[in-house]
Amino acid sequence: MRFDIKLGKAYIGTKRPAIGEILADINYRIHQTSYGLASVGVAVGAAILLLLVAPVWMALLVILSGVAGGGWLEYRQRQRRLTTIHYRCDNDFQLRFAAVQHACEVLARTEKIWLEAKRQSLQRRQAHAGASQVIQLSNAPVKVQCQQPPFIKTNLTVWSIDVGYLKLFFLPDYILVWRRKVYSAVSYSALTLNCDRQQINLTGDVPKDARMLGETWQYVTPDGKPDPDARNNQKLFQVQYGLLQLMASVGFNLRLHVSSVVLAEQFIKSFASVQQWLSPHRAPEWEVAPAPPQVDYGIDDRRSPYDILGVRPGASMSEVRAAYRRIARLNHPDKVMGLAPEFQELAEHRMKVITEAY
């Protein structure tokens, strides 16, 4: 599937697909059944049975044939599940998107970025170097890099923020949120960003781009000196991190600890300039999402109920029921809660079509 999107003043009046329609199609394609690996398993099982009644070379031939056929089938199915999004932007939009890319590039230059997993207030501050809170960071660092979104091909360089359980992909018109193999979207104007300076007590190696504030100990006296009665009193380094917070109505609230405060603040500054451009009191005509196309995807000669549900003709009732539940879960109107009303209307329309096909 291919979507052509034209953005900017130069393309006022040009029809473009709504983001709800694009996401519904992408999520539907992602979860189509793949038979490539299943065919490899069948070939291996047949080869094991052949070992009982046939020469070894024949069993190996069956395995090689199954692997080759399954690999080819898996490749073909992956190509069919791929969605192409082709952008054409005027100069204003290119400059705006260049600011987004520059902001991500700046953030990627920092040495360490950690996701805050848990924060807990402390009662006995003397036992934790006088700190008022204990912050638990994720095991793996956050990655900021150029990366094409899974199952999507674009003609642009796409930057992403990977925090482990979700990924953010920055496109010219929307930020795609990839979580649990399902896409959702949030506009740049709906993204809230904040950056604060925060003191962190660290053990071990300190990032080179972090600002060193001083030293302390794990157990301290009320006046901040090392506790003479404490055993194995570990020395801690006091550093300043940038606390970067990203929030959106689609259901994520990320608190990222950036080792370089300067780069974190530069990231916020670049993004703030973009959001001011996107968030006037009255949105420009080219920024108002068009109404969903009034196309009837009902049961007709263009699209049969089997194609809508993604099952083969003659499928059993259990297969049809399972396909319906899977597709209904992916296209439920709750998936686009927080987006513009036209996305909700499109999701309700698609849900009606799916129910009719079932």
Buried (B, 14 or more C-beta within 10 A) or exposed (E): EEBEBBBBEBBEEBEBBBBBBBBBBBBBBBBEEBEBEEBBEBBBEBBEEBEEEEEEEEBEBBBEBBBEBBBEBBEEBEEEBBBEBEBBBBEBBBEBBEBBBBBBBBBBEBBBBBBBEEEEEEEEBBBBBBBEEEBEBBEEBBBBEEBEBBBBEBEBEBBBBBBEEBBBBBBBBBBBBBBEEBBBBBBBBBBEBEBEEBEBBBEEEBBEBBBEEEEBBBBBBEEEEBBEEBEEBEEBBBBBBBBBBBBBEBEBEBBBBBBBBBBBBBBBEBBBBBBEBBEEEEEEEBBEBEEBEEEEBEBEEEBEBBEBBBBEEEBEEEBBBBBBEBBBEBBBBEBBBBBBEBBBBBBBBBBEBBEEBB
